[in-house]
Amino acid sequence: MIPYPTVQAASVALGRNLTWFETVWFDYSATKSDFHVYCHTILVLFLVFSLAPLPFVFVELTGWFERFKIQPKVKYSLSDMFLCYKEVMKLFLRVVGTLQFVTYPSIQMAGIRSGLPLPSQMEIVAQLVVYFLIEDYSNYWIHRWLHCKWGYEKIHRVHHEYTSPIGYASPYAHWAEVLLLGTPTFLGPAIAPGHIMTFWLWISLRQMEAIETHSGYDLPWTLTKLVPFYGGAEYHDYHHYVGGKSQSNFASVFTYCDYIYGTDKVSGAFGSGDRGLKLVGRGEDFFGIESDVSLMGTA
């Protein structure tokens, strides 16, 4: 809770006038407890999970960008995608929602604040860079472990039911995987704690990145194309196609871990009709690899 009774008192304490955004934040959150403010995290995630994949639903149904579809032989109907969304929402309510309440003490111990002042733009950018790097590195190793025999069969196989992924399938996973991969997401804010608004921005950007990666479309104009070492949809799509047999392309966001540890074998070039997948950097070629999981969707 903000410890100032009025905007004027907050201005005196900070030694300057509040910005417009800080004034809005004060008016909204001044009478709310820190726990009440933190509970907004559930709403943030719900909105991202529900709304961010919608553009890809539209693209899939209209076929406007079919030439950019990575697995063009696989089609999803509206009912297919809605079924996936329903399963994700069940998982969200049972696991993610409950987890938000349980982890509040961790937020307090980490020092994530909700008061004034709000972070500067440079502070937000610096923290987001740190969060992405920490999450990417730790996620790589957990993801790689999930592809060992036990981890895949008991946990990770659920996420790989979509061998041709769609946006709504990004958080589609076993409940244990949600808990495991939630740890890297929280690790950055725990090491370099910031404001709750930075935390919300972080989890939103991370989920939107994952949704794009699972979209099934390699759109050439996305801003992520400008990010160095970014994996993207095509890079991750191959990983889903191969499924349990995949021992490459574990990247969460960036590809440097795959490169350093020798698991960057695939930088797929999917044919517009038949699959033509080529391995780069290791002198190997795969054509028409057979997936170990049946495709969800209509081929």
HELIX and SHEET records of a PDB file:
HELIX    1   1 VAL A    7  LEU A   14  1                                   8    
HELIX    2   2 TRP A   20  SER A   29  1                                  10    
HELIX    3   3 ASP A   34  TYR A   38  1                                   5    
HELIX    4   4 HIS A   40  LEU A   51  1                                  12    
HELIX    5   5 LEU A   54  THR A   62  1                                   9    
HELIX    6   6 GLU A   66  PHE A   68  5                                   3    
HELIX    7   7 LEU A   78  LEU A   91  1                                  14    
HELIX    8   8 PHE A   92  VAL A   96  3                                   5    
HELIX    9   9 GLY A   97  VAL A  102  1                                   6    
HELIX   10  10 TYR A  104  ALA A  110  1                                   7    
HELIX   11  11 GLN A  121  TRP A  145  1                                  25    
HELIX   12  12 LYS A  149  GLY A  151  1                                   3    
HELIX   13  13 TYR A  152  HIS A  156  3                                   5    
HELIX   14  14 HIS A  159  GLU A  161  5                                   3    
HELIX   15  15 GLY A  167  ALA A  169  5                                   3    
HELIX   16  16 TRP A  175  ILE A  191  1                                  17    
HELIX   17  17 ILE A  196  THR A  213  1                                  18    
HELIX   18  18 LEU A  223  LEU A  226  5                                   4    
HELIX   19  19 GLY A  232  VAL A  242  1                                  11    
HELIX   20  20 GLY A  243  LYS A  245  5                                   3    
HELIX   21  21 TYR A  256  ILE A  260  1                                   5    
SHEET    1   A 2 GLY A 276  LYS A 278  0                                        
SHEET    2   A 2 ASP A 285  PHE A 287 -1                                        
END                                                                             
